[in-house]
Amino acid sequence: MAKFYIHDRSYDKSKAILLNISDTEDTRIVFSKYEHLSEIAKTTNNLNDYRKYISKFKFYAYQTQRPFVALNANNYLLDYALKTKQKDSAKHYAEQLELNLKQVDTAQYLDYIYTTYQTLSTYYTGFNLDAERKYKAYTNATSKQIINNQKKALTEILHFKDERNQLQVENQQLFDSLSFTQKNFFIVLLIVLLLSISVFIVLNRNKKYKELVTIIEEEKHIIAEKVARKNIVLNNKTTLYLDEIKYLKSDRNYVEFHVNGKNIVDRNKLSSVMKLLPPNFIKVHRSYIINKNFIKSRTSTVITLDPDIEIPLSRSYKGNVN
């Protein structure tokens, strides 16, 4: 309902509905609430509300640890910084947006990707001509893709409507062809039967169309989840790519992530991190998890990772290596 009022430019009605939603609701509901409040403040150029609502949106959006949600929040934050001429903040959120673009699938969520490119081109205007031209080109290309997708969807809808209308015409012609004298009991039963079959066909096509839409949405969700699994976001907000992590080491309430010769420490538990990792990560010791893709050699007590990293192999975890 709030989205409807926003599209209808009834911002006061939409705002009243959104503010009636408690912040104790599920995180996805709450960050959506502040996302829409931020959009209203941006559209109406109410900078006081804009500052208040984007700070809330940022808090809940970052809690989801999803790069796409963070991208959406950083879009508003950069736009606000530009409107209020906060150069340092604008630089920070522009960098965050460019990092987000590397983490999300730019073939999806085209409306938000379009807004991101547009905001970045505005940010670089006047001091970085190459970046400005690049993001303007991206903006134009994304706009064309959105229009093509809309045309394709409209064509499918019109095709479905044509089929439904044709079926209705055929049913009407069949009904009209029956003369008054033919409408005896058995003919009436026949008409009812034919109409029932027609209604069943229409309903069945509607059902198949809805099922197709559901399948497409589920496939999009699965793809998005696969994309999201390519990296892991730590409690300290550091994003690590899974194919670069060689091993993890537990040290009391901290976990060391060893990535390309660097050690990144995060306050966490090894058991909690293990739940987020794909099957190529295995536990070989009470304090160690390794990436099988980097195994160079092994003995009964030691595993050597490429190039020459020795990891202890505990007797109780030998079965994980086989």
Residue pairs with C-beta under 8 A, 6 or more apart in sequence:
1 17
2 14
2 17
2 18
2 36
3 14
3 36
4 14
5 11
5 13
5 14
5 17
6 14
6 36
6 39
6 40
6 43
11 40
11 43
11 44
14 36
14 40
15 37
15 40
18 33
18 36
18 37
18 40
19 37
21 29
21 30
21 33
23 30
25 33
27 60
27 63
27 64
28 64
30 60
31 57
31 60
31 61
31 63
31 64
31 69
34 53
34 54
34 56
34 57
34 60
35 57
35 61
35 72
35 73
35 76
37 49
37 53
37 56
37 57
38 50
38 53
38 54
38 57
38 76
39 76
40 46
40 49
41 47
41 49
41 50
41 52
41 53
41 54
42 50
42 76
42 79
42 80
45 83
47 80
47 83
47 84
50 76
50 80
50 83
51 80
51 84
54 73
54 76
54 77
54 80
57 73
57 76
58 73
58 77
61 69
61 70
61 72
61 73
62 70
62 73
62 237
64 70
65 233
66 228
67 100
67 103
67 104
67 228
67 231
67 233
67 239
68 100
68 104
68 109
68 112
68 224
70 96
70 100
71 97
71 100
71 101
71 103
71 104
71 112
71 116
72 112
74 93
74 96
74 97
74 100
75 97
75 112
75 115
75 116
75 119
77 89
77 93
77 96
78 90
78 93
78 94
78 96
78 97
78 119
78 120
78 123
79 119
81 87
81 89
81 90
81 93
82 90
82 119
82 122
82 123
90 123
94 120
94 123
94 124
97 116
97 119
97 120
98 120
99 239
100 116
101 113
101 116
103 231
103 239
104 113
104 227
105 223
105 224
105 227
106 113
108 220
108 223
108 224
110 142
110 145
110 146
110 149
111 146
113 142
114 139
114 142
114 143
114 146
117 135
117 136
117 138
117 139
117 142
118 135
118 139
120 131
120 135
121 131
121 132
121 134
121 135
121 136
121 138
121 139
124 131
124 132
124 135
125 132
126 132
160 205
160 209
163 205
164 202
164 205
167 198
167 201
167 202
170 198
171 194
171 195
171 198
174 191
174 194
175 191
175 195
178 187
178 191
183 191
229 242
229 278
230 241
230 242
230 243
231 239
231 240
231 241
231 242
232 239
232 240
232 242
232 245
232 273
232 276
232 277
233 239
234 240
234 257
234 264
234 266
234 268
235 266
235 267
235 268
236 266
236 267
238 264
238 266
240 257
240 259
240 264
242 277
242 278
242 281
242 291
243 293
244 259
244 260
245 257
245 258
245 259
245 281
245 291
246 258
246 259
246 260
246 290
246 291
246 294
246 305
246 306
246 309
247 258
247 288
247 289
247 290
247 291
247 294
247 305
247 309
247 311
248 255
248 256
248 257
248 258
248 270
248 273
248 281
248 288
248 289
248 290
249 255
249 256
249 258
249 287
249 288
250 256
250 269
250 270
250 286
250 287
250 288
251 265
251 287
253 267
253 268
253 269
254 265
254 266
254 267
254 268
255 265
255 266
255 268
255 269
255 270
255 273
256 263
256 264
256 265
257 263
257 264
257 265
257 266
258 309
270 283
270 287
270 289
273 289
274 281
274 283
274 289
277 289
280 291
280 292
280 293
281 289
281 290
281 291
281 292
282 289
282 290
282 292
282 317
282 320
282 321
283 289
283 317
283 320
284 290
284 303
284 311
284 312
284 313
284 314
284 317
284 320
284 321
285 311
285 312
285 313
285 314
285 317
286 314
288 311
288 312
290 303
290 305
290 311
291 305
292 321
294 305
294 306
294 309
295 303
295 304
295 305
295 306
295 321
296 304
296 305
296 306
296 307
296 308
297 303
297 304
298 304
298 313
298 321
299 313
300 313
300 318
301 312
301 313
302 310
302 311
302 312
302 313
303 310
303 311
303 312
303 313
303 321
304 310
304 311
305 311
313 321
